[in-house]
Amino acid sequence: MSAGSEWPQQPMKVDGPRKLEIEAPVDALNVRLYGGTVNVVGTSDGSPARLEISEVDGPPLTVSCRNGTLSIGYEDLPWRGFLKFLDRRGWNRGAVVSVTVPAATRVEVGVVGAAAVVSGISGRTELRGVSGDSTLVGLTGPVQADTVTGRVEAQAVTGDLRFHSVSGDLTVIDGAGGSVRADSVSGDMVLDLDPAAKGTDINLTTVSGEVAIRLPDPAEAGVDAKVDANTTSGTVSNAFDELRVSGQWGAKRISGALGAGTGTLKATTVSGGLALLRRPAFEQPQDTPGSGPGDGPGDGSGHGPGRAPGPGPDPDDGPGPDPSDGPGRAPGDSPYDPAGDGPSNVAPASGPRDADSTAPPAAPEKKVL
C-alpha cells in the first residue's frame, strides 16, 4: 500500500529486502546507518520518493514519514551528538539502502563505518560520518560535511562547501562552487577548482596534512583572487608567475593576486606541503573516437583528434589495410595506437547478442506503503 495518513503515526520495522513508494510529499530526508551503504539520488521528474532496502543485517531498520520528513535508520543511532558516537566493536549490523527523492529535498545523512553517495540534490545537504568514505556528486545546494576519519570526495559540486574533519581527506574534482572552507587536523586536501563563475572564496586549514590546489589559467578563465598560502615547515610549489614565494628556511609563503584580486584564496598548513598548480589552458575533455567526422580512426584524414594534419596514404603504395581485418593497422593511422600494435577500428555499435538478451527484463516486484 502507499504511504498514507496512517504511516506517520506508526513507524514501520524493516528486517529484510523491501521496496517502498512514498506518495506523501517529502521535503526532508534523514538517514542514519551503522555499516553498509546508503545511496541518495535527487530527481526533478515529479515522481514520488522511493525507498529500496536490499539488505539488512542485525536489528531491523525503522522507517517513518512524518510532517514531510522521511526517516530511515536505527532508533539507537541519534542525529544529535552523532560525531561522539564511537565504533562499538560488539555491534553486528548493517544495511544497504537506496533512496530517490525530489531534488530540492533537504538531506541529512549520518554514517558509522558505512559508505555514502549523495547525488543530484539542490537542497541543503548535511553529511556526518565517524568512518567510511562519502561521495558527493552534482550537488547545487550548500553542503556541510563533518567526519572523524572518513574521506569525502566532491565531484562537480557547485554549492558552497564546508568540510570539517579530524583525519579524513577532502578531494574536490571539477569544483565550480564559489566558496570552499575546510579544516582538518591531519587530513590531506586536494582541490581542482574552477571558481570564476561565482568569484573565489577559498579557505583551507590543516595541521599536518598536505594541501594542493589547482586553478585555471587566470588569462583564460578570469580567476580573481588575492592569494595568501603558507606553511611552517613543509615544502612549497607555485606554478603562477603572478605569485611570489618568500622564505627559504622554515616558514614559507605564497602571496600575490590573480586577476584583480577581489576574491580570497587562503591556505595554511603547519608541517604539510603546499602546492598551487595551474591547469593547462589547452586541457579539454577529449572526444571519443568516431564521435564526429574525421575524428576517429579510419576516416581517411591520416590524423585523429589532438594531432596536426598529416598527409594521407600514398595511392602508389598499394591498397591500405582492410578495416575488417582487425589488428595490423599501419603505424600512424590512429593517435591511440601509434605503434600499430592495437585493434584497427572501434568495436561496432551493435552485433550478435545472446539469445536471452532479446527477452524483456522481468518487472521488479513493487511493494508500496
C-alpha positions as CSV (number, residue, x, y, z in Angstrom):
1,M,0.0,0.0,0.0
2,S,1.1,3.6,-0.4
3,A,2.3,5.9,2.3
4,G,-1.0,7.2,3.6
5,S,-2.1,9.2,6.5
6,E,-1.6,6.2,8.9
7,W,2.1,5.8,8.3
8,P,3.3,8.9,10.3
9,Q,1.6,7.5,13.3
10,Q,3.1,4.1,13.0
11,P,6.8,3.8,12.0
12,M,7.5,0.5,10.4
13,K,10.2,-2.0,11.0
14,V,12.1,-3.5,8.0
15,D,14.2,-6.6,8.7
16,G,14.7,-7.7,5.1
17,P,14.8,-6.6,1.5
18,R,11.8,-4.4,0.6
19,K,10.8,-1.7,-1.9
20,L,8.5,1.2,-0.8
21,E,6.9,4.1,-2.7
22,I,6.0,7.1,-0.6
23,E,3.1,9.0,-2.1
24,A,3.1,11.6,0.7
25,P,5.1,14.8,-0.1
26,V,8.7,14.5,1.0
27,D,10.8,17.7,1.6
28,A,13.4,16.3,4.0
29,L,15.4,13.1,4.3
30,N,17.1,11.8,7.4
31,V,19.3,8.6,7.1
32,R,21.3,7.1,9.9
33,L,23.3,3.9,9.2
34,Y,25.8,1.8,11.0
35,G,27.7,-0.3,8.4
36,G,26.6,-0.9,4.9
37,T,25.9,1.6,2.1
38,V,23.4,4.5,1.6
39,N,22.8,5.9,-1.9
40,V,20.7,9.1,-2.2
41,V,19.6,10.4,-5.6
42,G,17.7,13.6,-6.4
43,T,15.3,13.7,-9.3
44,S,13.3,16.5,-10.9
45,D,10.7,14.5,-12.8
46,G,8.0,15.0,-10.3
47,S,7.9,11.3,-9.3
48,P,7.2,10.3,-5.6
49,A,10.0,9.4,-3.3
50,R,11.1,5.7,-3.4
51,L,13.0,3.6,-1.0
52,E,14.7,0.3,-1.7
53,I,16.3,-1.7,1.2
54,S,18.2,-4.5,-0.4
55,E,20.0,-5.9,2.6
56,V,19.6,-5.8,6.4
57,D,21.9,-7.5,8.8
58,G,21.3,-7.4,12.6
59,P,18.4,-5.4,14.1
60,P,15.7,-4.0,11.7
61,L,15.6,-0.5,10.3
62,T,13.0,1.9,11.3
63,V,11.2,3.8,8.5
64,S,8.8,6.7,9.1
65,C,7.4,9.6,7.2
66,R,6.1,12.4,9.4
67,N,5.4,16.1,8.5
68,G,7.2,15.7,5.2
69,T,10.4,14.2,6.7
70,L,11.3,10.6,5.5
71,S,13.5,9.0,8.2
72,I,15.4,5.7,7.8
73,G,17.8,4.3,10.3
74,Y,18.4,2.7,13.7
75,E,16.5,4.2,16.7
76,D,19.5,4.0,18.9
77,L,21.7,5.9,16.5
78,P,20.8,9.6,17.2
79,W,21.5,12.6,14.9
80,R,22.4,15.0,17.7
81,G,25.8,14.2,19.1
82,F,26.4,11.9,16.2
83,L,30.1,12.5,15.9
84,K,30.6,11.5,19.6
85,F,29.2,8.0,18.7
86,L,32.3,5.8,18.6
87,D,32.7,2.4,17.0
88,R,31.3,-0.3,19.3
89,R,33.1,-3.5,18.3
90,G,30.3,-5.7,19.8
91,W,27.8,-4.4,17.2
92,N,27.0,-6.6,14.3
93,R,24.7,-4.7,11.9
94,G,24.5,-3.1,8.5
95,A,22.1,-2.3,5.7
96,V,22.1,-1.3,2.0
97,V,19.7,1.5,1.4
98,S,18.9,3.4,-1.8
99,V,16.6,6.4,-1.8
100,T,15.2,8.6,-4.6
101,V,13.8,11.9,-3.5
102,P,12.9,15.3,-5.2
103,A,16.0,17.3,-6.0
104,A,15.0,20.1,-3.7
105,T,14.8,17.8,-0.6
106,R,16.9,18.8,2.4
107,V,19.2,15.8,3.0
108,E,20.8,14.7,6.3
109,V,23.0,11.5,6.2
110,G,24.8,10.1,9.2
111,V,27.0,7.0,8.8
112,V,29.3,4.9,11.1
113,G,31.5,2.6,9.1
114,A,29.3,2.9,6.1
115,A,29.8,4.3,2.6
116,A,27.5,7.2,1.5
117,V,26.8,8.6,-2.0
118,V,24.6,11.7,-2.5
119,S,23.9,13.0,-6.0
120,G,21.6,15.4,-7.8
121,I,20.4,17.3,-4.7
122,S,19.7,21.1,-5.0
123,G,18.6,21.5,-1.4
124,R,20.9,21.7,1.6
125,T,23.0,18.5,2.3
126,E,24.5,17.6,5.7
127,L,26.8,14.7,6.0
128,R,28.1,13.4,9.3
129,G,30.4,10.4,9.5
130,V,32.6,8.7,12.0
131,S,34.3,6.4,9.5
132,G,33.6,5.3,6.0
133,D,34.1,7.1,2.7
134,S,31.5,9.5,1.2
135,T,31.0,10.8,-2.3
136,L,29.0,13.9,-3.3
137,V,28.1,14.3,-7.0
138,G,26.4,17.2,-8.8
139,L,25.1,19.0,-5.7
140,T,24.0,22.6,-6.3
141,G,22.8,23.5,-2.8
142,P,25.0,24.2,0.2
143,V,27.0,21.3,1.6
144,Q,28.2,20.7,5.2
145,A,30.4,17.6,5.7
146,D,31.8,16.6,9.1
147,T,33.8,13.4,9.6
148,V,36.2,11.9,12.1
149,T,38.3,9.6,9.9
150,G,36.1,9.3,6.8
151,R,37.2,10.7,3.5
152,V,35.0,12.9,1.4
153,E,35.1,13.3,-2.4
154,A,33.1,16.0,-4.1
155,Q,32.6,15.9,-7.8
156,A,31.0,18.8,-9.8
157,V,29.7,20.4,-6.7
158,T,28.5,24.0,-7.4
159,G,27.1,24.8,-4.0
160,D,29.1,26.3,-1.1
161,L,31.1,23.5,0.6
162,R,32.0,23.3,4.3
163,F,34.2,20.5,5.5
164,H,35.5,19.6,9.0
165,S,37.4,16.5,9.9
166,V,40.0,15.1,12.3
167,S,41.9,12.9,10.0
168,G,39.7,12.5,6.9
169,D,40.9,13.6,3.5
170,L,39.0,16.0,1.2
171,T,39.1,15.7,-2.6
172,V,37.3,18.2,-4.9
173,I,37.1,17.4,-8.6
174,D,35.7,19.9,-11.1
175,G,34.7,22.2,-8.3
176,A,32.7,25.2,-9.6
177,G,31.3,26.5,-6.3
178,G,32.3,30.0,-5.3
179,S,33.1,29.1,-1.7
180,V,35.1,26.2,-0.1
181,R,36.0,26.3,3.6
182,A,37.7,23.3,5.1
183,D,39.7,22.4,8.2
184,S,41.4,19.2,9.3
185,V,44.0,18.1,11.8
186,S,45.9,15.6,9.8
187,G,43.8,15.1,6.6
188,D,45.1,16.0,3.2
189,M,43.2,18.4,0.9
190,V,43.3,18.2,-2.9
191,L,41.1,20.6,-4.8
192,D,40.7,21.1,-8.6
193,L,38.6,24.3,-8.8
194,D,37.1,26.5,-11.5
195,P,35.5,29.2,-9.4
196,A,35.5,32.0,-12.0
197,A,31.7,32.0,-12.4
198,K,30.9,33.0,-8.8
199,G,34.1,34.6,-7.6
200,T,36.6,32.9,-5.3
201,D,36.3,32.3,-1.5
202,I,38.7,29.5,-0.6
203,N,39.9,29.0,3.0
204,L,41.8,25.8,3.9
205,T,43.5,24.9,7.2
206,T,45.3,21.8,8.3
207,V,47.9,21.0,10.9
208,S,49.9,18.2,9.3
209,G,48.0,17.4,6.1
210,E,49.2,18.2,2.6
211,V,47.4,20.9,0.6
212,A,47.2,21.0,-3.2
213,I,45.0,23.5,-5.2
214,R,44.7,23.5,-9.0
215,L,43.2,26.6,-10.7
216,P,42.6,27.6,-14.3
217,D,45.0,29.9,-16.1
218,P,43.9,33.4,-15.0
219,A,44.3,34.7,-18.5
220,E,41.9,32.1,-19.9
221,A,39.3,31.7,-17.2
222,G,39.3,35.0,-15.4
223,V,40.3,33.7,-11.9
224,D,40.1,36.6,-9.5
225,A,41.6,36.1,-6.0
226,K,44.1,37.5,-3.6
227,V,46.4,34.6,-2.5
228,D,47.9,34.0,0.9
229,A,49.2,30.5,1.4
230,N,51.8,29.5,3.9
231,T,53.4,26.5,5.6
232,T,55.6,26.5,8.7
233,S,57.9,23.6,7.9
234,G,56.6,22.0,4.7
235,T,57.7,22.3,1.1
236,V,56.0,24.7,-1.4
237,S,55.4,24.7,-5.1
238,N,54.0,27.5,-7.2
239,A,53.0,27.4,-10.9
240,F,51.8,31.0,-11.2
241,D,54.2,33.8,-12.4
242,E,51.8,36.3,-10.8
243,L,52.6,35.0,-7.4
244,R,55.8,35.1,-5.4
245,V,57.3,32.7,-2.9
246,S,59.0,34.1,0.2
247,G,61.1,32.4,2.8
248,Q,63.9,29.9,2.2
249,W,64.3,28.3,5.6
250,G,61.5,27.4,7.9
251,A,58.2,29.2,7.2
252,K,57.4,29.8,3.5
253,R,54.6,31.8,1.9
254,I,53.0,32.2,-1.5
255,S,51.3,35.5,-1.9
256,G,50.1,37.9,-4.6
257,A,47.0,38.4,-6.7
258,L,45.4,36.5,-9.6
259,G,43.3,38.8,-11.8
260,A,42.0,41.8,-9.9
261,G,42.4,40.1,-6.5
262,T,38.9,40.8,-5.3
263,G,38.3,37.2,-4.2
264,T,40.2,35.3,-1.4
265,L,42.3,32.2,-1.5
266,K,43.9,31.3,1.8
267,A,45.6,28.1,2.7
268,T,47.5,27.2,5.9
269,T,49.4,24.1,7.0
270,V,51.9,23.7,9.8
271,S,54.0,20.7,8.7
272,G,52.4,19.7,5.5
273,G,53.5,20.5,1.9
274,L,51.7,23.2,-0.1
275,A,51.2,23.4,-3.9
276,L,49.4,25.8,-6.2
277,L,49.0,24.2,-9.6
278,R,47.9,25.7,-12.9
279,R,45.5,23.8,-15.2
280,P,46.9,23.8,-18.7
281,A,44.9,26.2,-21.0
282,F,44.6,23.6,-23.7
283,E,43.2,20.9,-21.4
284,Q,39.7,20.0,-22.7
285,P,37.7,16.8,-22.5
286,Q,38.8,14.5,-25.3
287,D,36.3,13.4,-27.9
288,T,35.8,9.7,-28.2
289,P,36.9,8.0,-31.4
290,G,34.3,8.1,-34.1
291,S,32.3,10.9,-32.4
292,G,32.4,13.2,-35.4
293,P,33.6,13.5,-39.0
294,G,37.3,13.0,-39.2
295,D,37.8,12.3,-35.5
296,G,38.0,8.6,-35.4
297,P,40.4,6.0,-36.8
298,G,40.0,5.0,-40.4
299,D,38.4,8.3,-41.5
300,G,40.9,8.8,-44.3
301,S,42.4,12.0,-42.8
302,G,45.6,10.4,-41.7
303,H,45.2,12.0,-38.3
304,G,43.0,11.9,-35.2
305,P,41.9,14.4,-32.5
306,G,44.8,16.4,-30.9
307,R,47.2,15.8,-33.8
308,A,48.4,18.2,-36.5
309,P,47.0,17.3,-40.0
310,G,49.3,15.0,-41.9
311,P,49.5,13.5,-45.4
312,G,47.2,10.6,-46.1
313,P,48.3,7.3,-47.5
314,D,50.1,7.4,-50.9
315,P,47.9,5.8,-53.6
316,D,51.1,4.4,-55.2
317,D,51.9,2.4,-52.1
318,G,49.1,0.0,-52.8
319,P,45.8,-0.6,-51.0
320,G,45.6,0.1,-47.4
321,P,44.7,-2.4,-44.7
322,D,41.1,-3.7,-44.7
323,P,39.3,-2.4,-41.7
324,S,37.6,-5.7,-41.2
325,D,41.0,-7.5,-40.7
326,G,41.3,-6.3,-37.1
327,P,44.9,-5.9,-35.8
328,G,47.6,-4.9,-38.2
329,R,46.8,-1.2,-38.9
330,A,49.8,0.6,-40.2
331,P,51.6,2.9,-37.7
332,G,50.3,6.5,-37.7
333,D,46.7,5.7,-38.7
334,S,45.3,6.2,-35.2
335,P,46.5,8.6,-32.5
336,Y,45.5,6.0,-30.0
337,D,47.8,3.3,-31.4
338,P,50.9,5.0,-32.9
339,A,52.9,1.8,-33.0
340,G,50.2,-0.2,-34.8
341,D,50.0,-2.8,-32.1
342,G,46.3,-2.5,-31.2
343,P,43.0,-3.1,-32.9
344,S,42.4,-1.3,-36.2
345,N,38.9,0.0,-35.5
346,V,36.3,0.7,-32.9
347,A,34.0,-2.1,-31.9
348,P,30.8,-1.9,-33.8
349,A,27.8,-0.2,-32.0
350,S,25.7,-3.3,-32.5
351,G,26.5,-7.0,-33.0
352,P,25.3,-10.5,-32.3
353,R,23.7,-10.8,-28.9
354,D,22.9,-13.8,-26.7
355,A,19.5,-15.3,-27.4
356,D,18.4,-14.5,-23.9
357,S,19.2,-10.8,-24.3
358,T,16.2,-10.2,-26.6
359,A,13.7,-11.1,-23.9
360,P,12.3,-8.2,-22.0
361,P,13.5,-7.8,-18.3
362,A,11.2,-9.1,-15.7
363,A,9.2,-6.4,-14.0
364,P,10.5,-5.8,-10.4
365,E,8.2,-6.6,-7.6
366,K,6.7,-3.3,-6.3
367,K,5.6,-3.1,-2.7
368,V,4.1,0.2,-1.7
369,L,3.3,1.5,1.7
